[in-house]
Amino acid sequence: MKFASFFLLVLLFSCQTEIKEVELPNASEENMEEAITAIKEVMSAQELAWNKHDLEGFMDGYWQDENLKFYGSSGLTKGWNNTLANYKKGYPTKAESGILRFVINDISKIENGNYWVMGEYHLTRTVGDANGVFMIIFKNIDGQWKIVADMSC
């Protein structure tokens, strides 16, 4: 009986595997702050361009690719050129584009170093003000933060 107990004890310890702590590659707090600052700079540049009715300049904040996705009141738009065309159609003059002000309510890191931004937009216009909410996803592409997906309503 002692031999059986000893054998079970040896078997138990020999079957255990070693558990190691694995460090996952997380961005440091400093890197996150740098990313958030850069994202806010992109959005500030967008406000400035919009307020000059420079829609191409506003679109500089977006990924210039056919995989860009914009989801708004008229449905899903795919591609940078199509998104720009929609902006030009919806805001043909300064009176329609007005003055844009973003309110950022949250910027959070999501997988693969991407960030989402949740907030509000406010357009002050002579043709009537417009307000809404958005959720945009930023990705660092070739060292620049670009919007790769936008859901605004």
Wavefront OBJ file of the C-alpha trace (Angstrom):
o trace
v 0.000 0.000 0.000
v 2.886 2.373 0.790
v 4.377 1.598 -2.596
v 1.080 2.401 -4.346
v 0.745 5.726 -2.490
v 4.332 6.630 -3.298
v 3.802 5.687 -6.966
v 0.651 7.847 -7.219
v 2.463 10.785 -5.607
v 5.367 10.537 -8.067
v 2.954 10.165 -10.975
v 0.963 13.208 -9.862
v 4.001 15.485 -9.675
v 5.561 14.195 -12.875
v 2.410 14.982 -14.896
v 2.142 18.609 -13.872
v 3.168 21.155 -16.462
v 5.008 24.324 -15.757
v 2.871 27.454 -15.965
v 4.761 30.493 -17.152
v 3.660 34.076 -17.170
v 3.618 35.371 -20.706
v 4.051 39.050 -21.361
v 1.710 40.280 -24.049
v 2.887 43.142 -26.218
v 0.889 46.044 -24.792
v 1.478 49.618 -25.660
v 2.972 51.562 -22.813
v 0.992 54.312 -21.161
v 3.267 56.797 -22.920
v 2.623 55.237 -26.342
v -1.126 55.351 -25.710
v -0.926 59.020 -24.763
v 1.080 59.740 -27.933
v -1.501 57.891 -30.051
v -4.410 59.716 -28.430
v -2.690 63.076 -28.907
v -2.005 62.285 -32.581
v -5.623 61.174 -33.126
v -6.897 64.414 -31.582
v -4.558 66.355 -33.890
v -6.046 64.604 -36.937
v -9.546 65.490 -35.788
v -8.544 69.092 -35.078
v -7.098 69.378 -38.595
v -10.367 67.968 -39.933
v -12.340 70.651 -38.092
v -10.107 73.378 -39.541
v -10.409 72.038 -43.089
v -14.186 71.569 -42.814
v -14.655 75.082 -41.479
v -12.909 76.417 -44.632
v -15.201 74.199 -46.742
v -12.104 72.231 -47.772
v -13.682 68.781 -48.072
v -10.561 67.239 -49.623
v -8.550 68.553 -46.666
v -11.149 67.103 -44.305
v -10.769 63.758 -46.068
v -6.999 63.789 -45.370
v -7.937 62.264 -42.020
v -9.364 59.207 -43.762
v -7.525 56.200 -45.160
v -7.294 56.846 -48.899
v -8.253 53.323 -49.896
v -11.202 51.481 -51.378
v -11.480 49.511 -48.106
v -12.487 52.621 -46.142
v -16.004 52.187 -44.769
v -18.449 54.966 -43.899
v -21.837 54.135 -42.414
v -24.341 56.958 -42.189
v -27.988 57.788 -42.699
v -27.872 56.765 -46.372
v -26.293 53.383 -45.616
v -22.840 51.931 -46.130
v -20.367 53.678 -48.402
v -17.160 51.891 -49.355
v -14.047 53.674 -50.520
v -12.374 57.032 -50.077
v -13.537 58.462 -53.413
v -17.162 57.479 -52.806
v -17.059 58.965 -49.310
v -15.663 62.242 -50.660
v -18.320 62.292 -53.391
v -21.038 61.880 -50.731
v -19.598 64.773 -48.705
v -19.506 66.973 -51.816
v -23.104 66.067 -52.667
v -24.387 66.608 -49.114
v -22.404 69.777 -48.417
v -22.014 71.557 -51.779
v -21.516 75.061 -50.319
v -20.217 76.736 -47.172
v -23.837 77.370 -46.131
v -24.461 73.608 -45.959
v -21.135 72.694 -44.374
v -21.150 75.501 -41.797
v -18.848 75.388 -38.798
v -17.916 71.966 -37.401
v -17.112 71.246 -33.780
v -16.270 67.776 -32.501
v -16.875 66.702 -28.916
v -14.788 63.648 -28.084
v -16.410 61.533 -25.387
v -14.082 58.525 -25.431
v -10.917 57.272 -27.079
v -10.135 53.636 -26.328
v -7.527 51.243 -27.581
v -8.873 48.165 -29.314
v -7.043 45.188 -30.769
v -3.876 45.454 -32.860
v -3.109 48.996 -31.712
v -6.213 50.484 -33.297
v -8.374 53.008 -31.462
v -12.015 53.891 -31.514
v -13.271 57.401 -30.929
v -16.828 58.036 -29.758
v -18.188 61.505 -29.822
v -20.529 64.125 -31.148
v -20.438 66.487 -34.080
v -22.089 69.873 -34.114
v -22.607 71.891 -37.290
v -23.607 75.521 -36.914
v -25.120 76.601 -40.242
v -27.208 79.366 -41.728
v -29.412 76.704 -43.339
v -30.085 75.143 -39.925
v -27.844 73.455 -37.418
v -27.115 69.743 -37.517
v -25.924 67.559 -34.672
v -25.188 63.883 -34.301
v -22.963 61.197 -32.901
v -20.140 59.149 -34.349
v -17.903 56.204 -33.696
v -14.747 56.121 -35.789
v -11.882 53.662 -35.872
v -8.326 54.890 -36.289
v -5.417 52.797 -37.482
v -1.771 53.774 -37.730
v -0.889 53.296 -41.393
v 2.672 54.033 -42.491
v 3.233 56.194 -39.403
v 0.047 58.243 -39.834
v -3.207 57.898 -37.933
v -6.078 57.447 -40.385
v -9.791 56.773 -40.043
v -10.518 53.353 -41.531
v -14.188 53.144 -40.490
v -16.739 55.817 -39.602
v -20.283 55.428 -38.333
v -21.970 58.807 -38.073
v -25.613 59.632 -37.580
l 1 2 3 4 5 6 7 8 9 10 11 12 13 14 15 16 17 18 19 20 21 22 23 24 25 26 27 28 29 30 31 32 33 34 35 36 37 38 39 40 41 42 43 44 45 46 47 48 49 50 51 52 53 54 55 56 57 58 59 60 61 62 63 64 65 66 67 68 69 70 71 72 73 74 75 76 77 78 79 80 81 82 83 84 85 86 87 88 89 90 91 92 93 94 95 96 97 98 99 100 101 102 103 104 105 106 107 108 109 110 111 112 113 114 115 116 117 118 119 120 121 122 123 124 125 126 127 128 129 130 131 132 133 134 135 136 137 138 139 140 141 142 143 144 145 146 147 148 149 150 151 152 153
